[in-house]
Amino acid sequence: MTITDELRRWAMALPEVEETSHFRFRVPLWKVRGRTFLGMGKDETTAVFCVGEHEAQDAAATDPDTCVAVRRQDARRSFLGLQVELGDVPEERIRALVDQAWRQQAPKRLVAEHDRGR
């Protein structure tokens, strides 16, 4: 099973997730209620997790060899998330990032419903 398959399995296990494809790069993206929370990199060895900017900067400072806080390349330069080199990160950490990114983008009521159902 590839890392993309693993990410897909973990993401799709969360409530109200849909998989789409990036309009330009044609790589998988996962959304919750229309908001992207996870996207594969162009070569599928990296992924961008839509976590908070502070969390992304902390992760990038702690592990600069595998993590980078990324911004859009257009004129807006708005914050996107945490880009991670997937091959060098333990599975548990990647799963935690999937969950964290989903929680960051999902509506608070949906997160609360999910937590009550656990």
PAKE-962547 format. One record per atom (N, C-alpha, C, CB): chain; x, y, z; residue in three letters. Coordinates in steps of 0.1 Angstrom, whole numbers, plus 5000, padded with zeros to 4 digits. Glycine has a CB too. Layout:
BEGIN
[rec A,[X,Y,Z],ALA]
...
END
This chain:
BEGIN
[rec A,[5008,4988,5000],MET]
[rec A,[5000,5000,5000],MET]
[rec A,[5009,5012,5000],MET]
[rec A,[4990,5000,5012],MET]
[rec A,[5006,5022,4992],THR]
[rec A,[5014,5035,4991],THR]
[rec A,[5010,5044,5002],THR]
[rec A,[5012,5041,4977],THR]
[rec A,[5018,5054,5004],ILE]
[rec A,[5015,5065,5014],ILE]
[rec A,[5002,5072,5010],ILE]
[rec A,[5027,5074,5016],ILE]
[rec A,[5000,5074,4997],THR]
[rec A,[4988,5080,4992],THR]
[rec A,[4976,5072,4996],THR]
[rec A,[4988,5082,4977],THR]
[rec A,[4977,5059,4995],ASP]
[rec A,[4966,5050,4999],ASP]
[rec A,[4963,5051,5014],ASP]
[rec A,[4969,5036,4995],ASP]
[rec A,[4974,5052,5022],GLU]
[rec A,[4973,5053,5036],GLU]
[rec A,[4966,5066,5040],GLU]
[rec A,[4986,5052,5043],GLU]
[rec A,[4971,5077,5034],LEU]
[rec A,[4965,5090,5037],LEU]
[rec A,[4950,5090,5033],LEU]
[rec A,[4972,5101,5029],LEU]
[rec A,[4947,5084,5022],ARG]
[rec A,[4933,5083,5017],ARG]
[rec A,[4924,5076,5027],ARG]
[rec A,[4932,5076,5003],ARG]
[rec A,[4929,5064,5032],ARG]
[rec A,[4922,5056,5042],ARG]
[rec A,[4920,5064,5055],ARG]
[rec A,[4930,5043,5045],ARG]
[rec A,[4930,5071,5060],TRP]
[rec A,[4928,5078,5072],TRP]
[rec A,[4919,5090,5070],TRP]
[rec A,[4942,5083,5077],TRP]
[rec A,[4921,5097,5059],ALA]
[rec A,[4912,5109,5057],ALA]
[rec A,[4898,5105,5055],ALA]
[rec A,[4917,5117,5045],ALA]
[rec A,[4895,5095,5047],MET]
[rec A,[4881,5091,5044],MET]
[rec A,[4874,5085,5056],MET]
[rec A,[4881,5081,5032],MET]
[rec A,[4882,5081,5066],ALA]
[rec A,[4875,5076,5078],ALA]
[rec A,[4869,5087,5087],ALA]
[rec A,[4886,5068,5086],ALA]
[rec A,[4873,5099,5084],LEU]
[rec A,[4867,5111,5092],LEU]
[rec A,[4854,5115,5086],LEU]
[rec A,[4877,5122,5092],LEU]
[rec A,[4845,5121,5094],PRO]
[rec A,[4832,5125,5090],PRO]
[rec A,[4832,5135,5078],PRO]
[rec A,[4824,5130,5101],PRO]
[rec A,[4823,5133,5069],GLU]
[rec A,[4820,5142,5058],GLU]
[rec A,[4832,5146,5050],GLU]
[rec A,[4814,5155,5064],GLU]
[rec A,[4841,5137,5047],VAL]
[rec A,[4852,5140,5039],VAL]
[rec A,[4849,5135,5025],VAL]
[rec A,[4865,5132,5044],VAL]
[rec A,[4854,5143,5015],GLU]
[rec A,[4853,5140,5001],GLU]
[rec A,[4867,5141,4995],GLU]
[rec A,[4843,5149,4994],GLU]
[rec A,[4870,5133,4986],GLU]
[rec A,[4882,5133,4978],GLU]
[rec A,[4880,5140,4965],GLU]
[rec A,[4889,5119,4977],GLU]
[rec A,[4889,5149,4962],THR]
[rec A,[4888,5156,4949],THR]
[rec A,[4902,5155,4943],THR]
[rec A,[4883,5170,4950],THR]
[rec A,[4904,5163,4932],SER]
[rec A,[4917,5163,4926],SER]
[rec A,[4921,5178,4924],SER]
[rec A,[4917,5156,4912],SER]
[rec A,[4933,5181,4926],HIS]
[rec A,[4938,5195,4924],HIS]
[rec A,[4936,5199,4909],HIS]
[rec A,[4953,5196,4928],HIS]
[rec A,[4931,5210,4907],PHE]
[rec A,[4927,5215,4893],PHE]
[rec A,[4939,5216,4884],PHE]
[rec A,[4920,5228,4894],PHE]
[rec A,[4950,5219,4889],ARG]
[rec A,[4962,5220,4880],ARG]
[rec A,[4971,5208,4881],ARG]
[rec A,[4970,5233,4884],ARG]
[rec A,[4974,5203,4893],PHE]
[rec A,[4984,5193,4894],PHE]
[rec A,[4979,5179,4894],PHE]
[rec A,[4991,5194,4908],PHE]
[rec A,[4965,5177,4894],ARG]
[rec A,[4959,5164,4893],ARG]
[rec A,[4963,5154,4904],ARG]
[rec A,[4961,5159,4880],ARG]
[rec A,[4966,5159,4916],VAL]
[rec A,[4969,5151,4927],VAL]
[rec A,[4957,5151,4937],VAL]
[rec A,[4982,5155,4935],VAL]
[rec A,[4956,5141,4945],PRO]
[rec A,[4944,5140,4955],PRO]
[rec A,[4944,5152,4965],PRO]
[rec A,[4944,5127,4962],PRO]
[rec A,[4932,5156,4968],LEU]
[rec A,[4929,5166,4978],LEU]
[rec A,[4918,5160,4986],LEU]
[rec A,[4926,5180,4973],LEU]
[rec A,[4918,5163,4999],TRP]
[rec A,[4907,5159,5008],TRP]
[rec A,[4900,5171,5014],TRP]
[rec A,[4911,5149,5018],TRP]
[rec A,[4887,5171,5014],LYS]
[rec A,[4880,5183,5019],LYS]
[rec A,[4869,5178,5029],LYS]
[rec A,[4873,5191,5008],LYS]
[rec A,[4866,5187,5038],VAL]
[rec A,[4855,5185,5048],VAL]
[rec A,[4846,5197,5046],VAL]
[rec A,[4860,5184,5063],VAL]
[rec A,[4834,5194,5042],ARG]
[rec A,[4824,5205,5039],ARG]
[rec A,[4829,5216,5030],ARG]
[rec A,[4818,5211,5052],ARG]
[rec A,[4836,5211,5019],GLY]
[rec A,[4841,5220,5009],GLY]
[rec A,[4854,5227,5013],GLY]
[rec A,[4831,5231,5007],GLY]
[rec A,[4860,5225,5024],ARG]
[rec A,[4873,5231,5028],ARG]
[rec A,[4884,5221,5028],ARG]
[rec A,[4872,5238,5042],ARG]
[rec A,[4894,5224,5020],THR]
[rec A,[4906,5215,5019],THR]
[rec A,[4913,5214,5032],THR]
[rec A,[4915,5219,5008],THR]
[rec A,[4916,5202,5036],PHE]
[rec A,[4924,5200,5048],PHE]
[rec A,[4937,5192,5046],PHE]
[rec A,[4916,5193,5059],PHE]
[rec A,[4938,5186,5034],LEU]
[rec A,[4950,5178,5031],LEU]
[rec A,[4951,5177,5016],LEU]
[rec A,[4949,5164,5037],LEU]
[rec A,[4963,5178,5011],GLY]
[rec A,[4966,5177,4997],GLY]
[rec A,[4980,5170,4995],GLY]
[rec A,[4966,5190,4990],GLY]
[rec A,[4980,5161,4985],MET]
[rec A,[4993,5155,4981],MET]
[rec A,[5001,5165,4974],MET]
[rec A,[4991,5142,4973],MET]
[rec A,[5015,5163,4975],GLY]
[rec A,[5024,5171,4967],GLY]
[rec A,[5024,5166,4953],GLY]
[rec A,[5038,5171,4973],GLY]
[rec A,[5030,5173,4944],LYS]
[rec A,[5030,5170,4929],LYS]
[rec A,[5036,5156,4927],LYS]
[rec A,[5038,5180,4921],LYS]
[rec A,[5046,5152,4934],ASP]
[rec A,[5053,5139,4932],ASP]
[rec A,[5048,5128,4942],ASP]
[rec A,[5068,5140,4933],ASP]
[rec A,[5038,5132,4950],GLU]
[rec A,[5032,5123,4960],GLU]
[rec A,[5042,5118,4971],GLU]
[rec A,[5025,5112,4953],GLU]
[rec A,[5053,5124,4972],THR]
[rec A,[5062,5121,4983],THR]
[rec A,[5061,5131,4995],THR]
[rec A,[5077,5120,4979],THR]
[rec A,[5053,5141,4992],THR]
[rec A,[5050,5152,5002],THR]
[rec A,[5035,5153,5003],THR]
[rec A,[5058,5165,4999],THR]
[rec A,[5031,5159,5014],ALA]
[rec A,[5017,5163,5016],ALA]
[rec A,[5017,5176,5023],ALA]
[rec A,[5009,5152,5023],ALA]
[rec A,[5006,5184,5021],VAL]
[rec A,[5004,5197,5028],VAL]
[rec A,[4992,5195,5037],VAL]
[rec A,[5002,5209,5018],VAL]
[rec A,[4994,5197,5050],PHE]
[rec A,[4983,5195,5060],PHE]
[rec A,[4979,5209,5064],PHE]
[rec A,[4989,5187,5072],PHE]
[rec A,[4966,5212,5063],CYS]
[rec A,[4961,5226,5066],CYS]
[rec A,[4959,5227,5081],CYS]
[rec A,[4948,5228,5058],CYS]
[rec A,[4970,5229,5088],VAL]
[rec A,[4970,5232,5102],VAL]
[rec A,[4972,5247,5104],VAL]
[rec A,[4982,5223,5109],VAL]
[rec A,[4972,5251,5116],GLY]
[rec A,[4973,5265,5120],GLY]
[rec A,[4988,5270,5117],GLY]
[rec A,[4970,5268,5134],GLY]
[rec A,[4989,5282,5114],GLU]
[rec A,[5002,5288,5110],GLU]
[rec A,[5012,5286,5121],GLU]
[rec A,[5001,5303,5106],GLU]
[rec A,[5008,5289,5134],HIS]
[rec A,[5017,5288,5145],HIS]
[rec A,[5022,5273,5147],HIS]
[rec A,[5010,5292,5158],HIS]
[rec A,[5013,5264,5145],GLU]
[rec A,[5016,5249,5146],GLU]
[rec A,[5026,5245,5135],GLU]
[rec A,[5004,5241,5146],GLU]
[rec A,[5023,5251,5123],ALA]
[rec A,[5032,5247,5112],ALA]
[rec A,[5046,5253,5114],ALA]
[rec A,[5026,5253,5099],ALA]
[rec A,[5047,5265,5119],GLN]
[rec A,[5060,5272,5121],GLN]
[rec A,[5068,5264,5132],GLN]
[rec A,[5058,5286,5125],GLN]
[rec A,[5061,5260,5142],ASP]
[rec A,[5067,5252,5153],ASP]
[rec A,[5073,5239,5148],ASP]
[rec A,[5057,5250,5165],ASP]
[rec A,[5064,5232,5140],ALA]
[rec A,[5069,5219,5134],ALA]
[rec A,[5081,5221,5125],ALA]
[rec A,[5057,5212,5126],ALA]
[rec A,[5080,5232,5117],ALA]
[rec A,[5092,5235,5108],ALA]
[rec A,[5104,5238,5115],ALA]
[rec A,[5088,5246,5098],ALA]
[rec A,[5103,5245,5126],ALA]
[rec A,[5115,5249,5134],ALA]
[rec A,[5120,5237,5141],ALA]
[rec A,[5111,5260,5144],ALA]
[rec A,[5111,5228,5146],THR]
[rec A,[5116,5216,5153],THR]
[rec A,[5122,5205,5143],THR]
[rec A,[5104,5209,5160],THR]
[rec A,[5117,5204,5131],ASP]
[rec A,[5122,5194,5122],ASP]
[rec A,[5123,5200,5108],ASP]
[rec A,[5112,5182,5122],ASP]
[rec A,[5133,5209,5106],PRO]
[rec A,[5134,5216,5093],PRO]
[rec A,[5138,5207,5081],PRO]
[rec A,[5144,5226,5094],PRO]
[rec A,[5143,5195,5084],ASP]
[rec A,[5146,5185,5073],ASP]
[rec A,[5134,5179,5067],ASP]
[rec A,[5155,5175,5078],ASP]
[rec A,[5123,5178,5074],THR]
[rec A,[5111,5172,5068],THR]
[rec A,[5099,5181,5068],THR]
[rec A,[5108,5160,5076],THR]
[rec A,[5099,5192,5075],CYS]
[rec A,[5087,5201,5075],CYS]
[rec A,[5090,5215,5071],CYS]
[rec A,[5081,5200,5089],CYS]
[rec A,[5080,5221,5064],VAL]
[rec A,[5082,5235,5059],VAL]
[rec A,[5068,5241,5060],VAL]
[rec A,[5087,5235,5044],VAL]
[rec A,[5067,5253,5066],ALA]
[rec A,[5055,5261,5066],ALA]
[rec A,[5054,5267,5052],ALA]
[rec A,[5054,5271,5078],ALA]
[rec A,[5043,5265,5045],VAL]
[rec A,[5042,5270,5031],VAL]
[rec A,[5031,5280,5030],VAL]
[rec A,[5039,5258,5022],VAL]
[rec A,[5033,5289,5020],ARG]
[rec A,[5024,5300,5016],ARG]
[rec A,[5021,5298,5002],ARG]
[rec A,[5030,5314,5020],ARG]
[rec A,[5010,5304,4997],ARG]
[rec A,[5007,5305,4983],ARG]
[rec A,[5018,5312,4975],ARG]
[rec A,[4993,5312,4981],ARG]
[rec A,[5019,5308,4963],GLN]
[rec A,[5030,5314,4955],GLN]
[rec A,[5025,5326,4947],GLN]
[rec A,[5035,5304,4945],GLN]
[rec A,[5011,5329,4948],ASP]
[rec A,[5006,5340,4941],ASP]
[rec A,[5008,5353,4949],ASP]
[rec A,[4991,5338,4938],ASP]
[rec A,[5002,5364,4944],ALA]
[rec A,[5004,5377,4950],ALA]
[rec A,[4999,5378,4964],ALA]
[rec A,[4998,5388,4942],ALA]
[rec A,[4989,5369,4967],ARG]
[rec A,[4983,5370,4981],ARG]
[rec A,[4992,5365,4992],ARG]
[rec A,[4970,5361,4981],ARG]
[rec A,[5001,5355,4988],ARG]
[rec A,[5010,5349,4997],ARG]
[rec A,[5004,5344,5011],ARG]
[rec A,[5022,5359,5000],ARG]
[rec A,[4991,5340,5010],SER]
[rec A,[4984,5336,5022],SER]
[rec A,[4990,5322,5026],SER]
[rec A,[4969,5335,5019],SER]
[rec A,[4988,5320,5039],PHE]
[rec A,[4993,5308,5045],PHE]
[rec A,[4985,5295,5041],PHE]
[rec A,[4993,5308,5060],PHE]
[rec A,[4992,5285,5037],LEU]
[rec A,[4985,5272,5033],LEU]
[rec A,[4986,5262,5043],LEU]
[rec A,[4992,5267,5020],LEU]
[rec A,[4997,5258,5049],GLY]
[rec A,[4998,5248,5059],GLY]
[rec A,[5012,5243,5060],GLY]
[rec A,[4989,5237,5055],GLY]
[rec A,[5013,5230,5065],LEU]
[rec A,[5026,5224,5067],LEU]
[rec A,[5029,5213,5057],LEU]
[rec A,[5026,5217,5081],LEU]
[rec A,[5039,5215,5049],GLN]
[rec A,[5044,5205,5040],GLN]
[rec A,[5053,5196,5046],GLN]
[rec A,[5050,5212,5027],GLN]
[rec A,[5051,5183,5044],VAL]
[rec A,[5058,5172,5051],VAL]
[rec A,[5064,5163,5041],VAL]
[rec A,[5050,5165,5062],VAL]
[rec A,[5077,5159,5042],GLU]
[rec A,[5083,5149,5035],GLU]
[rec A,[5079,5136,5041],GLU]
[rec A,[5099,5150,5034],GLU]
[rec A,[5070,5128,5035],LEU]
[rec A,[5063,5117,5041],LEU]
[rec A,[5072,5105,5044],LEU]
[rec A,[5052,5113,5032],LEU]
[rec A,[5082,5103,5036],GLY]
[rec A,[5091,5091,5038],GLY]
[rec A,[5099,5091,5051],GLY]
[rec A,[5100,5090,5027],GLY]
[rec A,[5101,5103,5057],ASP]
[rec A,[5109,5104,5069],ASP]
[rec A,[5101,5106,5082],ASP]
[rec A,[5119,5115,5067],ASP]
[rec A,[5088,5105,5081],VAL]
[rec A,[5080,5108,5093],VAL]
[rec A,[5072,5095,5097],VAL]
[rec A,[5070,5119,5090],VAL]
[rec A,[5072,5092,5110],PRO]
[rec A,[5065,5080,5115],PRO]
[rec A,[5051,5081,5112],PRO]
[rec A,[5067,5079,5130],PRO]
[rec A,[5045,5069,5110],GLU]
[rec A,[5031,5067,5106],GLU]
[rec A,[5022,5074,5116],GLU]
[rec A,[5027,5053,5105],GLU]
[rec A,[5025,5073,5129],GLU]
[rec A,[5016,5079,5140],GLU]
[rec A,[5016,5094,5138],GLU]
[rec A,[5022,5075,5154],GLU]
[rec A,[5027,5100,5135],ARG]
[rec A,[5028,5115,5133],ARG]
[rec A,[5019,5119,5121],ARG]
[rec A,[5042,5119,5131],ARG]
[rec A,[5020,5111,5110],ILE]
[rec A,[5012,5115,5098],ILE]
[rec A,[4997,5113,5101],ILE]
[rec A,[5016,5106,5087],ILE]
[rec A,[4993,5103,5108],ARG]
[rec A,[4979,5101,5112],ARG]
[rec A,[4975,5112,5121],ARG]
[rec A,[4977,5088,5119],ARG]
[rec A,[4983,5117,5130],ALA]
[rec A,[4979,5128,5139],ALA]
[rec A,[4978,5141,5131],ALA]
[rec A,[4990,5130,5150],ALA]
[rec A,[4986,5143,5121],LEU]
[rec A,[4985,5155,5113],LEU]
[rec A,[4972,5155,5104],LEU]
[rec A,[4997,5156,5103],LEU]
[rec A,[4968,5143,5099],VAL]
[rec A,[4956,5142,5092],VAL]
[rec A,[4944,5146,5101],VAL]
[rec A,[4953,5127,5087],VAL]
[rec A,[4944,5141,5113],ASP]
[rec A,[4933,5144,5123],ASP]
[rec A,[4934,5159,5126],ASP]
[rec A,[4935,5136,5135],ASP]
[rec A,[4946,5164,5129],GLN]
[rec A,[4947,5178,5133],GLN]
[rec A,[4942,5187,5121],GLN]
[rec A,[4962,5181,5136],GLN]
[rec A,[4946,5184,5109],ALA]
[rec A,[4942,5192,5098],ALA]
[rec A,[4927,5192,5096],ALA]
[rec A,[4949,5188,5085],ALA]
[rec A,[4921,5180,5097],TRP]
[rec A,[4906,5179,5096],TRP]
[rec A,[4900,5187,5107],TRP]
[rec A,[4902,5164,5098],TRP]
[rec A,[4904,5187,5119],ARG]
[rec A,[4899,5194,5130],ARG]
[rec A,[4900,5209,5127],ARG]
[rec A,[4905,5191,5143],ARG]
[rec A,[4911,5213,5121],GLN]
[rec A,[4913,5228,5118],GLN]
[rec A,[4903,5233,5108],GLN]
[rec A,[4928,5229,5113],GLN]
[rec A,[4899,5225,5099],GLN]
[rec A,[4890,5229,5088],GLN]
[rec A,[4876,5226,5090],GLN]
[rec A,[4895,5224,5075],GLN]
[rec A,[4873,5215,5097],ALA]
[rec A,[4859,5211,5099],ALA]
[rec A,[4851,5221,5108],ALA]
[rec A,[4858,5197,5106],ALA]
[rec A,[4838,5222,5106],PRO]
[rec A,[4830,5231,5115],PRO]
[rec A,[4831,5225,5130],PRO]
[rec A,[4816,5231,5110],PRO]
[rec A,[4831,5234,5139],LYS]
[rec A,[4832,5231,5153],LYS]
[rec A,[4821,5220,5157],LYS]
[rec A,[4831,5243,5162],LYS]
[rec A,[4809,5222,5152],ARG]
[rec A,[4798,5212,5156],ARG]
[rec A,[4801,5198,5151],ARG]
[rec A,[4785,5217,5150],ARG]
[rec A,[4807,5198,5139],LEU]
[rec A,[4810,5185,5133],LEU]
[rec A,[4821,5178,5142],LEU]
[rec A,[4815,5186,5119],LEU]
[rec A,[4831,5186,5146],VAL]
[rec A,[4842,5180,5154],VAL]
[rec A,[4836,5176,5167],VAL]
[rec A,[4853,5191,5157],VAL]
[rec A,[4827,5183,5173],ALA]
[rec A,[4821,5180,5186],ALA]
[rec A,[4813,5167,5184],ALA]
[rec A,[4812,5191,5191],ALA]
[rec A,[4805,5165,5173],GLU]
[rec A,[4798,5153,5171],GLU]
[rec A,[4807,5141,5169],GLU]
[rec A,[4789,5155,5158],GLU]
[rec A,[4818,5143,5162],HIS]
[rec A,[4828,5133,5160],HIS]
[rec A,[4834,5128,5174],HIS]
[rec A,[4839,5137,5151],HIS]
[rec A,[4837,5138,5182],ASP]
[rec A,[4843,5135,5195],ASP]
[rec A,[4833,5127,5204],ASP]
[rec A,[4848,5147,5202],ASP]
[rec A,[4820,5131,5204],ARG]
[rec A,[4810,5125,5212],ARG]
[rec A,[4808,5110,5207],ARG]
[rec A,[4797,5132,5211],ARG]
[rec A,[4810,5107,5195],GLY]
[rec A,[4808,5094,5189],GLY]
[rec A,[4820,5085,5192],GLY]
[rec A,[4806,5095,5175],GLY]
[rec A,[4831,5090,5197],ARG]
[rec A,[4843,5081,5199],ARG]
[rec A,[4841,5072,5211],ARG]
[rec A,[4855,5090,5201],ARG]
END
